[in-house]
């Protein structure tokens, strides 16, 4: 019974760490680039608005 419990806990730990690693890699590969692209688009939009306003001041 001791071997079973030890194996069960080691297996559960390995599985949970594998799931955590998969979630972390998904975040790095998918979520972060999308957020970065959204930030870049927002900055470009702000820059365009500033240029439009300054062009109409003259």
GILINUR-V332573 format. One record per residue. RES is the residue in one small letter. SS is DSSP state (helix for helix, strand for strand, loop for the rest). BURIAL is I if it has 16 or more other C-alpha atoms within 10 Angstrom, else O. D_CENTER is the distance of its C-alpha to the mean C-alpha in whole Angstrom. Layout:
res ss burial d_center
RES SS BURIAL D_CENTER
RES SS BURIAL D_CENTER
//
This chain:
res ss burial d_center
x loop O 42
x helix O 40
x helix O 39
x helix O 37
x helix O 36
x helix O 34
x helix O 33
x helix O 31
x helix O 30
x helix O 29
x helix O 27
x helix O 25
x helix O 24
x helix O 23
x helix O 22
x helix O 19
x helix O 18
x helix O 17
x helix O 16
x helix O 13
x helix O 13
x helix O 12
x helix O 9
x helix O 8
x helix O 8
x helix O 7
x helix O 4
x helix O 5
x helix O 7
x helix O 6
x helix O 4
x helix O 4
x helix O 7
x helix O 8
x helix O 7
x helix O 9
x helix O 12
x helix O 12
x helix O 13
x helix O 15
x helix O 17
x helix O 18
x helix O 19
x helix O 21
x helix O 23
x helix O 24
x helix O 26
x helix O 27
x helix O 29
x helix O 30
x helix O 32
x helix O 33
x helix O 35
x helix O 36
x helix O 38
x helix O 39
x helix O 41
x loop O 43
//
